[in-house]
Amino acid sequence: MGIDGWDSNTVEQTGTDADCNGKDPSYYVWYEFFPLNTIVINKVSIAPGDNFSASVTYDGNDEYTVSITNDTANEAFSKKVKFTGADGSGARRGIPPSGL
């Protein structure tokens, strides 16, 4: 889930990922204010089949809130971040990230 990225050089986003190294899968929950590094969220567990809900909001003053909840495990994470490198253009116009 995220905003911007359509016609800007930044994306403010959160989500889950599954990676495989050979036969061994690994799962993690994350947020990112691209082009800054991805941050792994260790306070929210993840397992195959879990259901998640997420949001990213922009307050109009360079502050974004990323929230993600593992609805299956009833665990949540939310963080407000001041990110002056983004323009919030996708949030103002309701454009999904990457034009999706």
C-alpha positions as CSV (number, residue, x, y, z in Angstrom):
1,M,0.0,0.0,0.0
2,G,1.5,3.4,-0.8
3,I,1.2,6.8,-2.3
4,D,3.2,8.8,-4.9
5,G,5.4,7.1,-7.4
6,W,3.2,7.9,-10.3
7,D,4.9,11.1,-11.4
8,S,7.3,11.7,-8.5
9,N,10.7,10.3,-7.5
10,T,9.4,9.1,-4.1
11,V,7.0,6.5,-2.8
12,E,5.7,6.2,0.8
13,Q,4.6,2.7,1.3
14,T,4.1,-0.3,3.6
15,G,3.5,-4.0,3.0
16,T,4.6,-7.6,3.3
17,D,7.1,-9.7,1.4
18,A,8.0,-13.3,0.8
19,D,11.5,-14.2,-0.5
20,C,13.0,-17.6,-1.3
21,N,16.6,-18.7,-1.0
22,G,16.4,-22.0,-2.7
23,K,13.6,-23.9,-1.0
24,D,13.6,-21.8,2.2
25,P,11.0,-19.0,2.3
26,S,11.4,-16.0,4.5
27,Y,8.6,-13.5,5.2
28,Y,8.7,-10.0,6.6
29,V,6.6,-6.8,7.2
30,W,8.1,-3.5,6.1
31,Y,7.7,0.2,5.4
32,E,9.6,2.5,3.1
33,F,10.0,6.1,2.2
34,F,11.8,5.6,-1.1
35,P,14.6,6.6,-1.9
36,L,15.4,5.9,1.7
37,N,16.1,2.3,2.8
38,T,13.3,-0.2,3.6
39,I,12.6,-0.7,7.3
40,V,11.6,-4.2,8.6
41,I,8.8,-4.1,11.1
42,N,9.6,-6.8,13.7
43,K,6.7,-6.0,16.0
44,V,4.2,-7.5,13.5
45,S,4.4,-11.3,12.8
46,I,3.8,-12.8,9.5
47,A,3.0,-16.4,8.4
48,P,1.7,-18.0,5.2
49,G,-2.1,-17.3,4.9
50,D,-2.2,-14.3,7.3
51,N,-4.5,-11.5,6.3
52,F,-3.2,-7.9,6.5
53,S,-4.7,-4.4,6.2
54,A,-2.6,-1.3,5.5
55,S,-2.8,2.4,4.9
56,V,-0.5,5.4,4.1
57,T,-1.8,8.8,4.8
58,Y,-0.4,12.3,4.1
59,D,-1.3,15.3,6.3
60,G,-0.3,18.0,3.8
61,N,2.6,19.2,6.0
62,D,5.4,16.8,5.0
63,E,4.1,14.2,7.5
64,Y,3.0,10.7,6.6
65,T,1.6,7.9,8.7
66,V,2.2,4.3,7.7
67,S,0.0,1.7,9.3
68,I,-0.1,-2.1,8.9
69,T,-2.1,-4.7,10.8
70,N,-1.9,-8.5,10.8
71,D,-5.6,-9.1,11.1
72,T,-5.0,-12.8,11.7
73,A,-2.6,-12.3,14.7
74,N,-4.3,-9.1,15.8
75,E,-0.9,-7.2,15.8
76,A,-0.5,-3.6,14.5
77,F,2.2,-1.1,13.7
78,S,1.8,2.6,13.0
79,K,4.4,5.3,12.6
80,K,4.2,9.0,11.8
81,V,7.2,10.3,9.8
82,K,8.2,13.7,8.7
83,F,9.5,13.1,5.1
84,T,10.4,16.4,3.4
85,G,11.8,14.7,0.3
86,A,8.3,13.7,-1.0
87,D,5.8,16.0,-2.6
88,G,2.6,14.1,-1.6
89,S,1.3,14.6,-5.2
90,G,-0.3,11.1,-5.3
91,A,-2.1,11.7,-2.0
92,R,-3.5,15.1,-3.2
93,R,-4.8,13.7,-6.5
94,G,-5.8,10.2,-5.3
95,I,-3.3,8.5,-7.7
96,P,-2.3,5.0,-6.7
97,P,1.4,4.1,-6.5
98,S,3.1,3.0,-9.8
99,G,-0.1,3.8,-11.7
100,L,-1.9,0.7,-10.4
